[in-house]
Amino acid sequence: MRTLAEADWRTLTLAEFAQAVNGSPHAPRPSGSPLGRPHAPTPSNVFLLTFDDGYASLADHAYPLLAELGFTATTFLITDHVGRTNTWDVRYTWRRLAHLDWPAIEAWRARGFDFASHGASHVRLTWLADAPAAEELARSRETLCARLGEAAGRAVAYPFGATDARIERLAAAAGYELGFGGVRGGRGANGSTLNVPRVPVYVWDLGSRPLGLRDDGLGAAGRFVAHVANRCAVGTSWMLKLRRRPSAISRQPNLYRTG
């Protein structure tokens, strides 16, 4: 982040990004903005910085550094787990990890950070039938709008990066303007604002330019590895599905799609 700041890169707010992808220029930030000095971003030196899941460690480590640099970020929250631990996931660590709570979210939002949806419970939406998928999307958006205002219901990052044309239609019907898929966007990425790909940044991105932004062979290799890593999350989905009690699954015969 320091390298990007020193190279005069600047982050976009979610509203600025929405204007950019819709073809509208975004206005310079006003003097006195909590995000730093006014500037007129150009496509060559701006980016939207995002975090998924909304872990509490963001407020301890990432947000303070970003604020120091005059950067902002958009965090996609699992709304059923705000203020709770990550019981939605398999257990990777000795202790369950804590999620941000509403007071912390509201405090950082007041400082110019954005928050949006990562679903209500982090279930893989493409495995759900229409009704439960729509309910997941709508419940998360309604919670965000009630707590943070209508702007918080603008965007969704699909859990596991898994989406398709059906899920995009359901997201639009729920009221979302933007949807973020995996490394390559959702399945059959088509330029839709509800199927926006993201450039991943992982631990192996040690240079001054993330592999996902490089145009050479290393960049292609980095994007491929990140795509595979994202798709491997299907294993997490299956483990969570199998962890459910058989009786619970049998009572919901239409919950998971087949074929």
WOMOHU-V300747 format. One record per backbone hydrogen bond with DSSP energy under -1.0 kcal/mol. CO is the residue of the C=O (numbers start at 1). NH is the residue of the N-H. E is the energy in kcal/mol with one decimal. If there is no record, write none. Layout:
CO:NH:E, CO:NH:E
//
This chain:
1:5:-2.6, 2:6:-2.7, 3:7:-1.3, 4:9:-2.7, 5:8:-1.7, 10:47:-1.7, 13:17:-2.4, 14:18:-2.4, 15:19:-2.1, 16:20:-2.2, 17:21:-2.6, 18:22:-1.3, 19:24:-3.1, 20:23:-1.4, 30:33:-1.7, 33:36:-1.6, 42:45:-1.7, 45:10:-2.1, 47:12:-2.3, 49:74:-2.8, 51:76:-3.1, 54:100:-2.7, 55:58:-1.7, 56:59:-1.1, 57:61:-2.3, 58:63:-3.0, 62:66:-2.4, 63:67:-2.8, 64:68:-2.0, 65:69:-1.6, 66:71:-2.9, 73:114:-2.4, 74:51:-2.1, 75:116:-2.3, 76:53:-1.1, 77:79:-1.0, 77:118:-2.7, 78:81:-2.2, 81:84:-2.4, 84:99:-2.9, 85:87:-1.9, 86:89:-1.4, 97:86:-1.8, 98:56:-2.6, 100:83:-2.5, 101:105:-2.3, 102:106:-3.0, 103:107:-2.1, 104:108:-2.4, 105:109:-2.3, 106:110:-1.7, 108:113:-2.1, 109:112:-1.8, 114:75:-2.3, 116:77:-3.2, 117:157:-2.8, 119:79:-1.5, 120:80:-2.4, 124:127:-1.6, 125:128:-1.8, 127:257:-2.2, 129:133:-2.1, 130:134:-2.8, 131:135:-2.1, 132:136:-2.2, 133:137:-2.2, 134:138:-2.7, 135:139:-2.8, 136:140:-1.7, 137:141:-2.0, 138:142:-2.8, 139:143:-2.0, 140:144:-2.2, 141:145:-2.7, 142:146:-2.2, 143:147:-2.0, 144:148:-3.4, 145:149:-1.5, 149:152:-1.4, 150:153:-2.0, 151:154:-1.4, 154:177:-3.0, 154:178:-2.0, 155:117:-2.2, 156:180:-2.5, 158:161:-2.6, 159:162:-1.6, 163:187:-1.7, 164:168:-2.4, 165:169:-2.0, 166:170:-2.0, 167:171:-2.5, 168:172:-2.4, 169:173:-2.3, 170:174:-1.7, 171:176:-2.2, 172:175:-1.1, 178:156:-1.7, 179:196:-3.1, 180:158:-2.0, 182:185:-1.5, 182:198:-1.4, 192:195:-1.8, 193:179:-2.2, 196:181:-2.0, 202:205:-2.0, 204:206:-1.8, 210:213:-2.0, 211:214:-1.6, 216:220:-2.0, 217:221:-2.6, 218:222:-2.8, 219:223:-2.4, 220:224:-2.1, 221:225:-2.6, 222:226:-2.2, 223:227:-2.3, 224:228:-2.6, 225:229:-2.7, 226:230:-2.3, 227:231:-2.4, 228:232:-2.2, 230:233:-1.1, 231:234:-2.1, 232:235:-2.2, 233:237:-1.9, 234:238:-2.4, 235:239:-2.5, 236:240:-2.4, 237:241:-2.1, 238:242:-2.8, 239:243:-1.5, 245:249:-1.9, 246:250:-2.7, 247:251:-1.2, 249:252:-1.9, 252:255:-1.8, 255:129:-1.0
//
